[in-house]
Amino acid sequence: MSSLVKNTRMRNIAIIAHVDHGKTTLVDAMFRQSGLIRAGQEIDDRIMDNLELERERGITIAAKNCAVNWKGTKINILDTPGHADFGGEVERALAMVDAALLLVDASEGPLPQTRFVLKKTLEAGLKVIVVINKIDRQDARPNEVLNEIYDLFIDLDATEEQLEFPLIYAIGREGIAQKGLEQRGEDLRPLFDTIVEQVPPPSYDPDEPFQMLVADLGYSDYLGRLAIGRVVNGWARSNDSVVCLDALEQQISLKVSKLQVYEGLKLQETECAEPGDIVVLAGVEEVKIGDTICTHDSPKPLKRIKVEEPTVSMRFTINTSPFAGTEGKYVQASKVGERLFKETLRNVAIQVEDGGDRESFVVKGRGEFQMAILIETMRREGFEFCVGRPEVIYRHRNGATYEPMEHLFVDCKENFIGIVLSGGVSHRHQRYGYHELLLCGV
């Protein structure tokens, strides 16, 4: 194999953070200052959160792609959810990038979901740029938060290289970034320059033919199913005949009817896409997330995307109450099942099984919040159904029963520690450690 070549015209980066630490607001500012939004043009806040439920709840539910250009370099940006229940979105997003931008609130510091998303990033071996956001808050404590971030990196077994992360301070709402606390910044230029200088350009083998890992799926009424992923090697070209390698490495012949790349929030049609770019292929009806799209002559599979196994399940059945059929348009079990199985095509963290009869389905996921979002989404789409209580998924191996475990981190005042610990006893908790915290009242 020849030595790898770097595509210096491209950068791929994911933005990760705890819920409400300012990811989407920062992306808004990056759009404005990169020239994608005209001066004086009115746009909604948090334009990346384009789902109705995302705007209502003020959180990111699905990972989304966009791109900006800075000094001749294209920067593909993936905005990721900050909740652990949507970990599948984070894991598939990290499969397309070379680094991550970790946002941490200058007052709140690293929180439980910060630990979760950073753990996934470090496990993937990605470089991290730390951004301490909201330094304009009255209760901001950036120096203490920086120490907490170092402690978190060490606790997650970061390498020495990962510990030497670039650091940026920011006020995302005002579109300001700076490399130190002494002098106030004017714009996001320090952030853009740090991304271009510190994020590794995508590498590829010039002797390898076209290879692409499918990390997301979309759908168009005009083009059908869309495969979204990163070009790992070779060039993608419109109207090419390619093959898809599924989980069993079986070959499915495809033809790329349309090739698109990201320009801002929109898709731009192109005749070819270079290695390292994130592209959207149309004409790929049989593709699933994790599949490899490559050439007929050299069908080589890439490492599939793996996500954590589901921990809870819920039973979805048809509505059998006296008021059945009064609210939804789709009440038949076949329609409900079709919609649930369609969800598994786009969400790698969801699994759906037959419920043992023709009127129910067992849906497995990462948590109750993820299930609640799915239920509400289907309700708004016109589906009518009943759901059972969430149940823990047990696994049986070699005659032993295993149950999922979660790590819980509780910050509380010293006089409440006894109550917290006694409450965990009834839930069979195991205590791994205790750290005395200095809590400051505001």
C-alpha positions in Angstrom: 0.0 0.0 0.0 1.3 3.5 -0.9 1.7 6.2 1.7 -1.4 8.2 2.6 -2.0 11.6 1.0 -3.7 14.4 2.9 -6.4 16.5 1.3 -5.4 19.9 2.7 -8.5 21.6 1.1 -10.8 19.9 3.5 -11.6 19.7 7.2 -14.2 17.5 8.9 -15.2 18.3 12.5 -18.1 17.4 14.9 -19.4 19.7 17.6 -20.1 17.9 20.8 -21.4 19.2 24.2 -23.8 18.7 27.0 -27.4 19.8 26.4 -27.8 23.6 26.2 -24.1 24.5 26.2 -24.4 26.4 23.0 -23.5 24.1 20.1 -26.2 25.2 17.6 -25.9 28.9 18.6 -22.2 28.8 17.8 -22.9 27.2 14.4 -25.3 30.1 13.7 -22.5 32.6 14.3 -20.1 30.5 12.1 -22.6 30.7 9.3 -22.9 34.5 9.6 -19.1 35.2 9.7 -18.2 32.7 7.0 -20.3 34.7 4.5 -23.1 32.1 4.1 -25.7 34.6 5.5 -25.9 38.0 4.0 -25.5 41.1 6.2 -29.0 42.1 7.3 -30.6 38.8 6.2 -33.1 37.7 8.8 -32.9 34.1 9.9 -34.3 32.1 12.8 -32.0 31.4 15.8 -30.7 27.8 16.0 -31.2 27.2 12.2 -29.6 23.8 12.5 -32.4 22.6 14.8 -35.0 22.3 12.0 -37.2 19.6 13.5 -40.4 20.8 15.2 -39.6 18.9 18.4 -36.1 20.3 18.5 -37.3 23.8 18.5 -40.0 23.1 21.1 -37.6 21.4 23.5 -34.6 23.5 22.8 -32.3 20.5 22.2 -30.7 18.7 19.2 -32.2 15.3 18.6 -30.7 14.3 15.2 -27.1 14.9 14.0 -27.0 17.3 11.0 -24.4 18.2 8.4 -23.4 21.6 7.0 -20.4 23.2 5.5 -18.6 26.6 5.5 -15.6 27.9 3.6 -12.8 29.7 5.4 -9.8 31.1 3.5 -10.2 28.5 0.7 -10.7 25.5 3.0 -14.0 23.7 3.1 -15.0 22.8 6.7 -17.7 20.2 7.0 -19.4 20.6 10.4 -21.6 18.0 12.1 -23.9 19.2 14.9 -24.6 16.4 17.3 -27.1 15.7 20.1 -26.0 16.3 23.6 -28.2 13.6 25.3 -26.9 10.1 25.9 -30.2 8.6 24.7 -29.2 9.8 21.2 -25.7 8.2 21.4 -26.3 6.5 18.1 -26.4 9.9 16.4 -23.1 10.9 18.0 -21.4 7.6 17.1 -22.3 7.7 13.4 -21.4 11.4 13.2 -17.9 10.7 14.7 -17.4 8.1 11.9 -17.3 10.9 9.4 -14.9 13.4 11.0 -11.2 13.8 12.0 -11.7 15.9 15.1 -14.3 17.3 17.5 -15.0 20.7 19.0 -15.9 20.2 22.6 -18.1 23.0 24.0 -18.3 23.5 27.8 -20.3 26.1 29.6 -18.0 28.5 31.5 -20.2 28.4 34.6 -21.6 24.9 34.7 -18.4 23.1 33.6 -18.4 19.5 32.3 -21.7 17.8 33.0 -22.8 14.1 32.6 -23.5 14.3 28.9 -20.1 16.1 28.4 -18.5 13.0 29.8 -20.6 10.8 27.5 -19.8 12.5 24.2 -16.2 13.1 25.1 -15.8 9.4 26.0 -17.0 8.5 22.5 -14.7 11.0 20.9 -11.6 9.8 22.8 -12.4 6.1 22.1 -12.5 7.0 18.3 -9.0 8.4 18.7 -10.0 11.9 17.4 -8.3 15.2 18.2 -10.3 17.5 20.4 -10.4 21.3 20.4 -11.9 22.6 23.7 -14.1 25.7 23.6 -15.1 27.2 26.9 -18.3 29.0 25.9 -20.5 31.7 27.6 -17.5 33.4 29.3 -19.7 36.6 29.6 -22.0 35.0 32.2 -21.9 36.7 35.6 -21.1 33.4 37.3 -18.5 32.3 34.8 -15.5 30.6 36.2 -13.3 29.7 33.2 -10.2 28.8 35.1 -11.9 26.3 37.4 -13.8 24.9 34.5 -10.5 24.4 32.6 -9.1 22.4 35.5 -12.3 20.3 35.5 -11.9 19.6 31.8 -8.3 18.4 32.4 -9.6 16.1 35.2 -12.3 14.7 32.9 -9.8 14.0 30.1 -7.5 12.2 32.6 -10.4 10.2 34.1 -11.4 9.1 30.6 -7.8 7.8 29.9 -7.0 10.4 27.3 -3.6 10.0 25.6 -0.8 12.6 26.2 -1.5 13.9 22.7 -5.2 14.3 23.4 -4.4 16.1 26.7 -2.5 18.8 24.8 -5.7 20.2 23.3 -6.0 23.6 21.7 -8.1 26.0 23.9 -10.5 28.7 22.8 -12.7 31.0 24.9 -16.0 32.1 23.3 -19.3 34.0 23.5 -21.2 32.0 20.9 -24.3 34.2 21.1 -22.3 37.3 20.1 -20.0 35.4 17.7 -16.8 36.1 19.6 -13.8 33.8 20.1 -10.4 34.5 21.8 -7.3 32.5 22.7 -7.0 34.0 26.2 -9.0 35.8 28.9 -7.0 39.0 28.9 -8.2 40.6 25.7 -11.7 40.5 24.4 -12.1 39.0 20.9 -13.9 40.7 18.0 -15.2 37.8 15.9 -14.8 34.0 15.4 -11.5 34.3 13.4 -9.4 32.7 16.1 -11.8 29.7 16.1 -11.8 29.3 12.3 -8.0 29.6 12.2 -7.6 27.0 15.0 -9.8 24.6 13.1 -7.8 25.0 9.9 -4.5 24.7 11.7 -5.2 22.0 14.3 -7.8 19.7 12.7 -6.0 16.9 10.7 -6.9 17.0 7.0 -8.6 13.8 5.7 -6.1 11.2 4.6 -6.6 8.8 1.7 -4.7 6.2 -0.3 -4.2 7.5 -3.9 -3.9 3.9 -5.2 -7.3 2.8 -3.8 -10.5 3.1 -5.9 -13.7 4.8 -4.6 -14.8 3.8 -1.1 -17.5 5.4 1.0 -18.9 4.5 4.4 -22.7 5.1 4.7 -23.2 7.0 8.0 -26.7 8.4 7.5 -29.8 8.0 5.2 -32.2 10.5 3.8 -35.2 10.4 1.6 -36.4 12.6 -1.3 -39.8 12.4 -3.0 -38.0 12.9 -6.3 -34.8 11.0 -5.8 -35.8 8.2 -3.4 -33.5 7.0 -0.7 -30.3 9.0 -0.2 -27.0 7.6 1.2 -24.9 10.1 3.2 -21.3 9.4 4.1 -17.7 10.3 3.8 -15.5 9.4 0.8 -12.7 7.5 2.3 -10.7 6.8 -0.8 -11.0 7.7 -4.5 -13.3 10.1 -6.2 -17.1 9.9 -6.3 -18.7 10.6 -9.7 -22.2 11.1 -10.8 -23.7 8.2 -13.0 -21.0 5.8 -11.8 -22.0 2.1 -11.4 -21.0 0.9 -8.0 -21.7 -1.9 -5.5 -22.9 -1.8 -1.9 -21.4 -4.3 0.6 -23.9 -5.1 3.4 -23.2 -6.5 6.8 -22.6 -10.0 5.3 -20.4 -8.4 2.6 -23.0 -9.4 -0.1 -22.8 -7.2 -3.2 -25.7 -5.1 -4.4 -25.3 -3.3 -7.7 -26.2 0.4 -7.7 -26.0 3.4 -10.0 -25.4 6.9 -8.7 -28.2 8.9 -10.3 -27.2 12.1 -8.6 -24.2 13.3 -6.5 -24.5 16.2 -4.0 -22.2 17.9 -1.5 -22.9 20.3 1.4 -22.7 24.1 0.8 -24.0 25.7 4.0 -27.2 24.0 5.0 -28.1 23.2 1.4 -27.1 20.5 -1.0 -25.2 21.4 -4.2 -25.2 19.0 -7.1 -21.8 18.2 -8.4 -20.2 15.9 -11.0 -17.5 14.6 -8.8 -16.4 14.7 -5.1 -12.9 14.5 -3.8 -11.6 12.2 -1.1 -12.5 13.2 2.5 -15.6 15.1 1.5 -19.1 14.3 2.9 -21.4 13.5 0.0 -25.0 12.5 -0.7 -25.7 9.8 -3.2 -29.1 9.2 -4.9 -30.2 6.0 -6.6 -29.2 3.7 -3.7 -32.5 2.0 -2.6 -31.0 -1.0 -0.8 -28.4 0.7 1.3 -28.3 0.7 5.1 -26.2 2.7 7.6 -22.8 1.0 8.0 -22.7 -0.4 4.5 -19.7 0.3 2.2 -20.2 1.7 -1.3 -17.3 0.9 -3.6 -16.4 -0.1 -7.2 -17.2 -3.3 -8.9 -13.5 -4.0 -9.6 -12.4 -3.7 -6.0 -15.1 -4.4 -3.5 -13.4 -3.8 -0.1 -15.6 -3.3 3.0 -14.8 -0.6 5.5 -15.2 -1.0 9.2 -18.9 -0.8 10.1 -20.3 1.7 12.5 -20.9 0.2 15.9 -23.2 1.7 18.5 -23.9 0.7 22.1 -26.5 -2.0 22.5 -30.1 -1.0 23.6 -30.9 -1.1 27.2 -34.7 -0.6 27.3 -37.6 -2.0 25.3 -41.3 -1.0 24.8 -44.1 -2.8 23.2 -46.1 -0.9 20.5 -49.5 -2.3 19.7 -52.6 -1.1 17.8 -55.1 1.0 19.7 -57.7 -1.3 21.3 -59.3 1.3 23.6 -63.0 2.4 23.1 -61.8 5.6 21.4 -59.7 3.8 18.8 -59.7 5.5 15.4 -60.8 8.9 16.6 -57.4 10.7 16.5 -54.9 9.2 14.0 -55.0 8.4 10.3 -52.9 5.3 10.5 -54.3 2.8 12.9 -53.5 -0.6 11.3 -50.7 -2.7 12.7 -49.1 -3.0 9.2 -48.8 0.8 9.0 -47.4 1.1 12.5 -44.9 -1.7 11.8 -43.9 -0.2 8.5 -43.2 3.2 10.2 -41.2 1.5 13.0 -39.0 -0.5 10.6 -38.4 2.7 8.5 -37.1 4.3 11.7 -34.4 1.6 12.0 -33.1 2.5 8.6 -32.2 6.0 9.8 -31.5 5.4 13.4 -28.8 2.8 14.1 -29.6 2.9 17.9 -33.2 1.6 17.4 -34.1 -2.1 16.9 -37.5 -3.4 16.1 -38.8 -7.0 16.4 -42.1 -8.7 15.9 -44.0 -8.9 19.1 -45.1 -12.5 18.7 -48.5 -11.7 17.2 -49.7 -9.7 14.2 -50.7 -6.7 16.2 -47.6 -5.7 18.3 -43.9 -4.9 17.9 -41.0 -4.7 20.4 -38.9 -1.5 20.0 -35.5 -1.4 21.7 -33.5 1.7 22.3 -31.0 3.5 24.5 -33.4 5.2 26.9 -36.9 6.4 27.8 -36.3 9.9 26.4 -35.4 8.4 23.0 -38.6 6.4 23.1 -40.6 9.4 24.0 -39.3 11.4 21.1 -40.1 8.5 18.7 -43.7 8.2 20.1 -44.4 11.9 19.8 -42.9 12.1 16.3 -45.2 9.2 15.1 -48.2 10.8 16.8 -47.7 14.0 15.0 -47.3 12.1 11.7 -50.9 10.7 12.2 -50.2 7.3 13.7 -52.4 6.0 16.5 -51.2 3.1 18.7 -50.7 2.0 22.3 -47.4 1.5 24.1 -46.4 -0.5 27.1 -44.2 0.4 30.0 -40.4 0.5 29.4 -38.7 -2.7 30.4 -35.0 -3.3 31.1 -33.4 -5.6 28.5 -31.7 -8.6 30.2 -29.2 -10.8 28.4 -28.5 -14.5 29.1 -25.0 -15.9 28.6 -23.6 -19.2 29.8 -26.5 -19.7 32.2 -26.0 -16.2 33.8 -28.3 -13.2 33.6 -26.8 -9.8 32.8 -28.4 -6.4 33.0 -27.3 -3.0 31.7 -25.4 -0.7 34.1 -25.1 3.1 34.0 -22.5 5.3 35.7 -24.1 8.0 37.8 -22.3 11.2 38.9 -24.0 13.3 41.5 -22.9 16.8 42.5 -24.4 17.8 45.8 -23.7 19.6 49.1 -21.9 17.7 51.8 -25.0 17.5 54.1 -27.0 15.7 51.4 -24.4 13.0 50.7 -25.9 10.5 53.2 -29.4 10.8 51.6 -28.0 10.4 48.1 -26.0 7.3 49.0 -28.9 5.7 51.0 -31.2 6.3 48.0 -28.9 4.4 45.8 -28.8 1.3 48.1 -32.4 0.4 47.2 -31.4 0.4 43.6 -28.4 -2.0 44.2 -25.8 0.7 43.4 -22.1 0.2 43.7 -20.0 3.1 44.9 -16.8 3.6 43.0 -15.5 6.8 44.5 -16.2 10.1 46.3 -14.7 13.5 45.6 -15.4 16.5 47.8 -16.5 19.5 45.7 -16.3 23.2 46.5 -19.8 24.5 45.6 -20.2 28.3 45.3 -23.6 29.9 45.8 -24.7 32.6 43.4 
